Amino acid sequence: MNPTKLTFPNSKGLDLAADLYQPLDRVPKFYAIFAHCFTCSKNLSSVTRICTALSQEGIAVLSFDFTGLGMSEGDFKESTFSANISDLVDAAAYLKEHYAAPQLLIGHSLGGAAVLYAASELDAVSAIATIGAPADPGHVRHLFEGDVEEIEKSGKAQVNIGGRPFAIDKQFIEDLEQKPLSSFLKKMRKSILILHSPQDKIVEIENAQEIYQSAFHPKSFVSLDGADHLLKKEKDAMYAGQVIASWSVRYVDHEEVKENQTKGNPVMVRLTDGPGYTTEIKTPYHHLIADEPIEVGGKNLGPNPYDFLMASLGSCTAMTLKMYAARKKWDLKEVRVYLNHEKVHKEDSEQAEQESAKVSQFTRLLELEGELDGEQRNRLLEIANRCPVHRTLEDDILIQTMLAK
């Protein structure tokens, strides 16, 4: 999806660049803020994927570049860990003024440590999720360990992090050393979710253990087994986002949307100009994903359109049979419906060999469990052909399509 591009001022008057990810109908359950990793940006692929996964579950997420990074104003060499925390508080103030106060903070790596500190200054925040976060903010020193002596001696130094040059000064290091996270966590009384990969080679899994042991309940841990520190694989980032979304609704104050917000239509679909065909679907109460197989250019993150069509027919069939059997007080224990769709030649067509003469054929196999005699089974077979979706597919269908104004 394409987020809304915006900027907001921090406490120093610098404009910070941000992306606001919103649900398909732009009626979020609640708002969240995402803090990226040290020297990263909001455009990191894992960040965009996690935020997208959250928005697909109805959560709006503000992701922004810290001072001096990405598209934000300021000089990175003048930024500190405390400045990152301050930027988070400023982001929350912006959301509160223009949308709604955020209730969830999410932080990746050093951003995870930052959201833990920022949460203590934000009363509306009740849930925090960290991804690959260090138990000690000073852990980032290992990224420029060979330059620490020069920084201590000269007050600053140009260091190489991930192949990019950054100016680090003595104040940055001193600020990190003044933030003992373990003792700080013992004072916090907010819900925490800790996500970490056992294979993380940048921030070892022991950091997650220390954070967990220092924090108070309610606290949860989820292993991102097989993932690297930056969650470069799409499946790892999407999984993290989906887990955070499912976990967070238990700990935030939100109301289920009672009214449909899709401009008078019960179903809304969105596909943006990004790579692939991953499509968001919003019904009055649910968010779904459709996609195409990898071999035709999709990412296979959800059923394809015909899978949904068959699922609609199959689920309607099963529900109809259960309703009928219940009304008849028959012993129907379970219904399983197997479906297939293919294009076949219309037998009575004079142009049977032409592609245009083909019709859609759905094959439906029913398995009925229960103490049912032959007559009852045959009757249920007849009823299957009368389910509402079946009738709709066999009826003459009119589809009206128009351009929105």
N, C-alpha and C positions, 0 to 999 in steps of 0.2 A: 504494500500500500504506500501511497505518497503522503507523508505527514505534512502538517501545516508549518511553514517556515515562519519564525518570529524571532524577535530579540527582546531582552529585558535588561534593565540597568541593575548593576550590583551596587553594593554600599559605597564603592569608590567612584561611582558614576560611569563605569565602563559598560558598554553594551555587550552582553553575552548572547551568542547565537544558539538558538534552540529549535528543536523539532517537537511538535505536538502530535502524537499518535492518538487518533480517536476511533471509537467503534464505528461500524458501518452507518448506523443511524444517528451518530453524534449525540447520543444520549447515554453517557457512561454511568456505570454503577458507582464509580468513585474515581478519584485522581491519584496518580502516583508520579514519583520523580525517579529518574535513572541517573546514576553517577558512573561515568566511565573510568577506566583504569588509568594508572599513572602514565603520562605522556601520550595517551590515546586520544580519541575524539568520539563524538556522537555518531560519526559516520562509519565506525568500525562495523564490519558485517555482523558480528555477534550481537552488537548493541541493537542494530536495526531489526534483527530477527527476533530478539527477545521482546522488544517493544511491540513488534507486529503481533507476536503470539498473545501478548497481554491484551492488545486492542481487539483481537479476534474473540476474546472472552469477555468483552464489554468494559474493559478498564482503559481509561485515558492515561497516557504516559507522556510526561515532559522530559525529554532527553536534551542535554545541553553541553556545550564545550566549556570547560573551566577557563578561568582567566589565562590569557596568553596561549591558548591551544586552539587548534581548528580554526573556526571562523570568528572566534570571540576576540574582543579587543584586549589590550594589555600585553605586558612582556612577561614571558614565562619565568625569567630569572628573578622577577620581583614577586612571584607567586610562592605561597607556602601551603603546607597542609592545613593550617588554620584558615588561610584564604579560601581553600576549597570548601571547608565547612561553612564559611560565611557565604560563599556563592550558593550553596545548597539552601541556606536559610532565605537568601534573597529570591531564589527560584520559587520557594514555597510561598513567599509573600506575593509574588507576581500571580501565581495560580489563585491564591485566596482572593485577590482583588479582582481578577478578570474572569475566573471560572468558579473554582471551589477549592477550599483548603485541601492539600494532599493528605491522604491517610496512610499511604504506603511509600516507603523509601527503598530503593533497590540500588546496590552498589557492587561494582565489579572490581576485584583486586584492591588497590588502595582506595578506590571509590567506596568499597564495602566498609572499610574502616571509617571513612569520612561520614557515611550515612549513619553509622552508629553514634557518632558524636553529635551530628546535626539533629538527630531525632530527639535528643534531650532538650533541645531548644524549641521544639515544635509540638505544642499540646495536641494538635489534631492528629498527629501521626501515632498510630497504634500498632503498626506492623512494619517490620524491617526484614529485608532479604539480602543476604550477602552471597556473592559468588566468587570463590577463590580468594577470599580476603585474608590478609595477614593478621595474626594475633597481635603483632606489634607494628605500628606504622613505620618504625625505623627499619623494617625488613627491606624496604626498597633500597637501602644503602648498598646492598650486594650488587645492584645493577651498575654502580660506579665505584666499587670498592677500591679499585686501583687509583682513583682520583681523590679519595678522601683526604689524603695527606696534603695534597696540593691545595685543596679547598680550605683546610684548616690553616695552612701557612699563608696563602695569598688572599683568603676571604672569598674566593670564587674560582671556578675553573670551567672550561668547556669540556663536556663529557659526551661520550658516544653511547646512545641507548637505542638498541634495535636498528643500528645503521644510520641514525639521525643525530645531529649535534644539538645539545641542550646546554644552556648556561645554568649551573647550579652554584648557589652561594652558601656561605657558612650559616646564614640565618635559616635557610631551608632545613639543614641538618639539625640545628639546635631546636627548631620547632618540632621536628619529628620526635626528638628525644624527650620532649616535655609532654608527650601524649601516651602515657601507659594505659593501653586499652583494657587489660585484664582487671585492673583495680576500678576503672571507670564502669565496666560492665556490671560489677557487683552492686552498683547503685541504680542500675536501670531496671525498670519494671514494664517493659514493652515486649510484645511477642516477636520472636526472632526465628527466622528460617536460615539455616546455614547450608549452602550448596557448595560442594568441593569435589574435585576429582582426585582419586587415590594416585593417579598417574601425573598429577601436576608437578612439573619440574621447576617451575618458577616460584610458586608459593606452596610448600609441601603440605600434605594432608594433616600433619601434626598441628598446623595453625588452626584448622577447623576444630580439632579436639580441644585445644586450649580455649578457643572462643566459647565452645559449647559448655565446657566445665565452669567457665567464669560467669556465664549468663544464668539468669533465673528463668524458671518456667513461667509461661509457656514457651518452650524452645523446641525446635525440630531440626533434624539433619537429614539431608538427601545426598546420596553419593552420585556424582556425575561420572560413573565408571567409564573409562575409555576416552574421556574428553581431555583435550589439552587445556592449558591455562587460558588461552584466548577464545576457547570454544569455536574454533575455526570451522568445524563441521556443522552444516546447517541443522542436521537432526539433533545435535547436542544443544545448540542455542534455542531451537524451537521447544525442545523438551524442557529446558530450564524455565522458559517463559510460561509454558503451560502448567508446570508444577507450581510456580509462584502464584499464578492466577488462581488455581484451585485452592491452594493453602490460604491465601490472603483473605478470601471472602469470609472465612470463619472468624477473623480478628478485626475486621473493619465494620463501621456503621454504614450500612447501605440498605436501600429499599429496592425490592424487585420492581422493575418497570411494569406497571399495571396496564398502561395504555400503549397501543401500537403507535410507533413514531415514524412510520415509513410512508408518509404523504398519502394516506388513505389506502395503501396497498399492503396486504399482510406479509408479503415477501419482498425483500430487497436484495439485490446482487451487485457486487462491485468487483471490477477487474481493472487494475492500473497498467501503466505502460512499462512496468518492470519486466525482467526476464521471466519466461515461463507463462503458465496459465493458472496459477493458484488464484482461486476466486473465493471471495467472502460471500457468505449467504446469511442473511438476518431474517428470522421469522419473529413473530411477536415476542417469543420468550426464549429463543435459542439462537446460538451462533454456530454455523457449520462452515466447512471448507470443501470445495470441489476442486478437482485438478485433473490433469491428463497424465498418462503413463510417461515414464522417462523416454521411452523409445520414440515418442511423437513430440518431444520437446517440453513436456511437463516435468514436474518434480515429484509426482505421485504422493502428494501430501494429503490427498483425500480421494473419495470416489469420483469417477468421471460422471458426466451428466446421465448417461444411460444406466450406470450403476444406481444412481439416485432414482431413476424412473422405475427400474426393476424393484428397488427397495420399497418404493411407494406402493407398487402393486402387491408385493409380497406381504408387507406389513398390514395393508388394508385387508388382504385375504385372511391372514391369521386372526386379526381382530374381529372380523365379521363372523368367522367360524366359532370363535369363543363366545361371542354374544349370542349366536343362534343356539349353540349347545347348552349354554347356561339357561336360556329361556325354556328349552325343552327338557332341562334337567338330565342331560346325557352325560356320561362319564368320559368327557374329553379331557385328558390330562395335559397334553402338550401338542402343539402344532409346529411342524417344521415345513417351510416352503423353500424349494430350490428353484431358481429361475435362470433362464437363459434368453438372450435376445439375438436374433439374426435376421438378415434380409433374405427373403425367399421369393422365387418367381410365382407370380399369380397364375394359378393353374388354368383359369378360364380366359386368360388374355391371349389375343391373337398375336401379340408382340412379346411373347414370353421370354424371348432371348434378350430383349432390350433392358438395360439397367432401369429405365423409368417404369418398367412393368413389375418391378420388385415391390414387395410389401413387407412391413415389419411383422415378425412372428415372435411372440413370447411363449416360451415353453415353461410350464409350471408343474412341478412335481410335489405332491402333498404327502407328508408322513404324519399320520394321526395316531397318537398314543392314547390308550384307554380301553375300557371294556365296551367296545362298540360292535354291533352286529353288522352284517353286510348291508342291510337296508339303511341303517344309520350312516354308514360310510358313504354309500352312494348319494344319500340326501345331502351330506356335507359337501360332496363333490359338486352337486348342483348349486348349492349356496355359494361356493367359492366363485362361480361364474357370475354371481349377482352382487359381488362386493362393489361399493361405490366407485372405486378407481377403475375396476374392470369395466364397468358400464360407461364411465367417462371415456376410456380409451376406445371403446367400440362405437360410441356415439359420433354423430357429425360434430366436429369441433370447429369453432370459430376463434381465431386469434387476432386480436386487434393490436396493432403496434403503431405508436406515434412518437414524435420527438417532444421531449419536455421543453417547456418555454424557459 
